[in-house]
Amino acid sequence: MVRKTFAGDLDEVDRRIIAVLREDGRKTVTDLAREVGISKTPCQIRMRRLIDNGVIRGFQAVVDPATLGLDHIAFVEIGLASTHEKALTDFNEAVRRIPEVEECHMIAGSFDYLLKVRTLDMRRYRKVMGEKITNLPHVATTSTFVVMEAVKEVHG
């Protein structure tokens, strides 16, 4: 059974391991141990514990979307017709199935969700919006904000 770790469970060495891996997830355990100032075996044990406890959820390649032609970003405010638990669950499950939606956040404010949508261009965005997003369960209103320039993006 995986036990969730909380910030208070992490010591300074754990935090250094996490910081180094966030910068370079491909770093060898030997290099990681040297950089955080511990030997290899304790470093491996700590990494395993961080993974097992869900602090480190995985390792992935961070791809530059622009090199794939995916540099059109839009943020979409979504207002639902209902915010009962069933409506929220239906929406959450459906939005996870849209590959163009990179992020989806439930918001406390004048709308219910904020989506980050990445596509090839405005034409493709319009298609995703018209065929997928507006057809999500319980969607009542949408408002789109097109990104002119991504000044800072954090991955992971």
Backbone torsions as a table, in degrees:
resi	resn	phi	psi	omega
1	MET	NA	128.9	179.9
2	VAL	-80.6	126.4	176.5
3	ARG	-97.4	129.1	178.1
4	LYS	-70.7	132.9	176.8
5	THR	-93.0	143.1	176.9
6	PHE	-112.9	160.7	-175.6
7	ALA	-51.5	-37.0	-179.6
8	GLY	-67.4	-18.0	179.5
9	ASP	-81.2	-12.6	-174.7
10	LEU	-95.1	132.9	175.5
11	ASP	-97.1	-177.5	-175.9
12	GLU	-63.3	-35.9	178.7
13	VAL	-65.9	-44.2	176.5
14	ASP	-57.0	-45.5	-178.9
15	ARG	-63.5	-37.7	177.4
16	ARG	-67.5	-41.4	177.0
17	ILE	-58.2	-47.2	-179.7
18	ILE	-61.5	-45.5	-178.7
19	ALA	-61.3	-44.1	-179.4
20	VAL	-65.2	-44.5	-179.1
21	LEU	-67.9	-30.0	176.2
22	ARG	-65.7	-31.5	177.6
23	GLU	-79.3	-37.1	-177.7
24	ASP	-151.2	92.5	-178.8
25	GLY	-71.4	-7.7	179.6
26	ARG	-96.8	2.8	-178.8
27	LYS	-61.4	137.5	178.2
28	THR	-69.2	157.0	178.6
29	VAL	-61.4	-37.9	178.8
30	THR	-60.8	-48.0	179.3
31	ASP	-66.7	-39.8	178.3
32	LEU	-61.0	-47.7	-179.4
33	ALA	-59.6	-44.9	-179.9
34	ARG	-62.5	-42.0	-176.9
35	GLU	-68.1	-34.5	-179.7
36	VAL	-92.7	-5.6	172.8
37	GLY	85.6	31.0	175.0
38	ILE	-132.9	169.5	179.3
39	SER	-81.1	169.3	-172.3
40	LYS	-61.9	-48.0	-175.5
41	THR	-62.8	-49.5	176.4
42	PRO	-61.3	-32.6	177.6
43	CYS	-64.5	-44.9	177.7
44	GLN	-60.8	-42.8	179.9
45	ILE	-62.9	-44.4	179.5
46	ARG	-64.6	-43.9	178.1
47	MET	-60.1	-45.1	-179.9
48	ARG	-60.1	-42.5	179.4
49	ARG	-64.7	-41.7	178.7
50	LEU	-63.7	-37.7	177.7
51	ILE	-71.1	-49.4	-177.9
52	ASP	-61.3	-33.5	-178.7
53	ASN	-88.4	3.3	174.3
54	GLY	82.6	7.4	176.6
55	VAL	-70.6	-48.3	172.8
56	ILE	-97.8	114.9	-174.7
57	ARG	-90.6	-11.9	179.3
58	GLY	158.0	-180.0	179.9
59	PHE	-128.3	139.2	-178.1
60	GLN	-150.0	160.0	173.7
61	ALA	-80.1	134.1	174.9
62	VAL	-96.6	112.9	-174.7
63	VAL	-99.2	140.8	175.6
64	ASP	-78.2	109.1	-176.6
65	PRO	-58.5	-31.5	-178.9
66	ALA	-63.1	-32.8	179.2
67	THR	-68.2	-19.2	176.4
68	LEU	-98.2	4.8	-178.3
69	GLY	79.2	12.6	-177.4
70	LEU	-102.1	59.4	-177.3
71	ASP	-107.8	12.5	173.4
72	HIS	-93.8	115.6	-178.7
73	ILE	-118.6	135.9	173.5
74	ALA	-133.7	141.8	170.9
75	PHE	-103.5	135.4	-175.9
76	VAL	-124.2	122.7	171.6
77	GLU	-83.5	132.9	179.3
78	ILE	-118.8	128.2	170.7
79	GLY	-109.1	128.5	179.5
80	LEU	-92.9	152.6	176.0
81	ALA	-73.0	-25.5	179.6
82	SER	-143.9	142.7	176.1
83	THR	-117.7	25.2	172.4
84	HIS	-66.8	156.9	-174.0
85	GLU	-54.5	-41.1	179.9
86	LYS	-62.8	-41.5	179.3
87	ALA	-64.5	-42.8	178.9
88	LEU	-63.5	-43.6	179.0
89	THR	-63.1	-45.0	178.6
90	ASP	-59.0	-46.6	-179.9
91	PHE	-62.7	-49.0	-178.1
92	ASN	-56.8	-46.3	-179.2
93	GLU	-64.3	-40.9	-177.3
94	ALA	-72.0	-41.2	-176.8
95	VAL	-67.4	-28.8	178.1
96	ARG	-63.9	-20.7	-177.3
97	ARG	-88.9	0.3	-180.0
98	ILE	-98.2	108.3	-174.3
99	PRO	-63.4	-28.3	-178.9
100	GLU	-72.2	-17.7	177.5
101	VAL	-83.8	106.7	-179.1
102	GLU	-78.4	-36.5	-177.6
103	GLU	-141.2	148.4	175.2
104	CYS	-143.3	123.2	-177.5
105	HIS	-126.7	131.0	171.3
106	MET	-76.3	134.6	-172.0
107	ILE	-118.5	140.7	169.9
108	ALA	-95.4	106.7	-176.9
109	GLY	172.6	-149.9	-175.2
110	SER	-81.9	-3.7	174.0
111	PHE	-138.8	175.2	-171.1
112	ASP	-101.0	-36.6	-177.2
113	TYR	-137.5	151.5	172.1
114	LEU	-124.1	123.8	-179.7
115	LEU	-109.0	143.4	168.4
116	LYS	-107.6	118.3	-175.0
117	VAL	-116.9	127.8	-179.5
118	ARG	-119.7	126.7	-179.3
119	THR	-139.3	177.8	178.9
120	LEU	-68.2	-42.6	-174.6
121	ASP	-163.6	-179.9	-177.9
122	MET	-63.2	-37.7	179.2
123	ARG	-61.3	-45.1	178.8
124	ARG	-67.6	-37.9	176.4
125	TYR	-59.7	-45.4	-179.4
126	ARG	-58.9	-39.2	178.6
127	LYS	-66.3	-45.7	178.3
128	VAL	-61.9	-42.6	179.8
129	MET	-63.2	-49.6	-175.8
130	GLY	-71.1	-34.5	-175.4
131	GLU	-96.8	-25.2	-173.9
132	LYS	-117.4	-57.9	-171.7
133	ILE	-66.0	-47.8	-178.8
134	THR	-68.8	-16.2	178.0
135	ASN	-94.8	4.1	175.3
136	LEU	-64.2	151.2	-178.0
137	PRO	-58.4	133.3	171.2
138	HIS	70.7	10.9	178.4
139	VAL	-70.6	125.3	178.2
140	ALA	-108.4	-40.0	-178.2
141	THR	-139.7	152.2	173.9
142	THR	-138.5	153.4	173.8
143	SER	-146.5	128.5	-173.6
144	THR	-107.6	139.4	174.8
145	PHE	-126.7	115.4	-177.4
146	VAL	-88.6	132.7	-179.9
147	VAL	-78.1	128.7	176.2
148	MET	-87.1	-35.5	179.7
149	GLU	-157.6	133.0	174.6
150	ALA	-87.5	109.4	-176.8
151	VAL	-82.6	-37.7	178.9
152	LYS	-149.4	129.2	173.8
153	GLU	-132.8	133.6	178.4
154	VAL	-108.6	131.4	179.9
155	HIS	-112.7	116.6	175.9
156	GLY	93.4	NA	NA
